[in-house]
């Protein structure tokens, strides 16, 4: 059984990774302290969902992360699984719910309104765009052997792993395990952001809105890479230290 403290660990770690990206999104300097407090609560829920995805959902782990110890090319079935988990997995659902909740809170776009119906429409809009992007990335990448999964660099020094997180936002593995520009991702994120104009409200159909969605798509991929890279190590270290600590009761005289 996982304790309450154990459940909070991925929450805190996820918050540390994702809040800076949200700062860029929301213009954090204009956010009041109560809004930051509310944002932290929602981020905790999001991060807990991500912890479940990475550590406990076997299909999600295999689908979204490739192993450096297993350099075989990604199969067609694994591409479909990656697209499905990236769009409909627990991490994706929590992320869409958070984004929709934030938009409802700020009433952006105003056409959808600050109510539950607006929340549902915002979530549907985001989910549709994500589905187009992930399907396009997985499908186009199959033509030239681009692997959309994130390859961890678990044995490298910390600063090298940080650089790896950023680097793999723009690069991908090819069929032979080498690196190549992530051409399918370069096409998928801008194209899905532009196509979303056909179903998004009028106020979000400007070139500026499309550019913002492209930027958020790139930042979102970088944040997901960081979580995939570091959370497994953080979790193992914390629980190893916990199990290594002597039991207080065993130190008592009998």
C-alpha positions, 0 to 999 in steps of 0.5 A, spaced: 500 500 500 502 506 498 502 511 503 499 519 503 506 521 503 508 517 497 502 519 493 505 526 494 512 525 492 510 525 485 505 531 486 511 535 488 516 533 483 511 534 477 509 541 480 517 543 480 517 541 473 511 544 470 510 550 474 515 554 470 512 552 464 505 555 466 509 561 468 510 562 461 503 561 459 500 565 464 504 571 465 506 569 472 507 576 475 500 578 474 497 572 478 495 573 485 497 569 491 491 566 492 491 564 484 498 561 485 495 557 491 489 554 487 494 553 481 498 549 486 493 544 488 491 543 481 498 541 479 498 536 485 493 532 482 496 533 475 502 530 477 499 525 482 496 522 475 503 523 472 506 519 477 501 513 476 502 513 468 510 513 469 511 508 474 504 503 475 501 503 468 505 498 464 502 500 457 503 507 458 511 506 460 512 502 455 509 506 450 512 513 451 519 511 453 524 507 449 529 503 452 537 504 451 538 497 452 533 495 447 535 498 440 530 495 436 526 499 431 519 501 434 513 497 431 507 499 427 503 496 434 507 500 438 506 507 434 499 506 435 499 504 442 504 511 443 499 515 440 493 512 444 497 513 450 499 520 449 492 522 447 488 518 452 492 516 457 492 518 465 497 523 464 494 526 458 487 526 461 490 530 467 493 535 463 487 536 458 483 537 465 488 542 468 488 546 461 481 546 461 480 548 468 485 554 467 481 556 461 474 556 465 477 559 471 480 565 467 474 565 462 478 564 456 476 564 450 470 568 453 465 565 447 465 558 451 463 561 458 466 560 465 461 554 467 461 546 466 459 546 459 465 551 457 470 546 461 467 540 457 468 544 450 475 546 452 477 539 454 474 537 447 478 542 443 484 540 447 483 533 446 482 534 439 488 538 437 492 533 441 489 527 437 491 530 431 498 532 433 500 525 436 497 521 430 500 525 425 507 524 428 506 517 429 504 516 422 509 521 418 514 518 422 513 511 420 515 513 413 522 515 415 523 511 421 522 516 426 521 514 433 516 518 437 518 515 444 522 518 449 529 515 450 532 516 457 539 517 459 539 514 466 546 513 467 549 520 465 551 526 469 545 530 471 547 536 467 547 532 461 541 529 462 538 536 463 541 537 456 538 531 454 531 533 456 532 539 451 535 536 446 530 530 445 524 535 444 527 537 437 531 530 436 528 523 435 531 516 434 531 513 427 531 505 426 538 504 427 538 507 434 541 514 432 539 521 432 535 525 427 531 531 427 524 530 429 521 532 422 514 528 424 514 532 430 516 539 427 510 538 422 505 535 427 505 540 432 504 546 427 500 543 423 495 541 428 495 548 431 493 551 425 488 545 423 485 547 430 483 554 427 477 550 424 474 548 430 476 553 435 472 559 437 473 566 433 477 569 438 483 563 438 483 563 430 489 569 429 496 567 427 498 569 434 494 564 437 496 559 433 503 561 434 502 560 442 499 553 441 505 551 437 510 554 443 506 551 448 506 544 444 513 544 444 514 546 452 509 541 453 513 536 450 519 538 454 516 538 460 513 531 459 521 529 457 523 532 464 518 528 468 520 521 464 527 522 465 527 524 472 521 521 476 523 514 476 530 515 479 527 520 484 522 515 486 527 509 487 532 513 491 526 516 496 523 509 497 530 506 497 532 510 503 526 509 506 527 502 506 534 502 509 532 507 515 531 502 521 525 501 524 524 505 531 520 499 534 526 494 533 531 499 537 527 498 543 529 494 548 525 487 549 
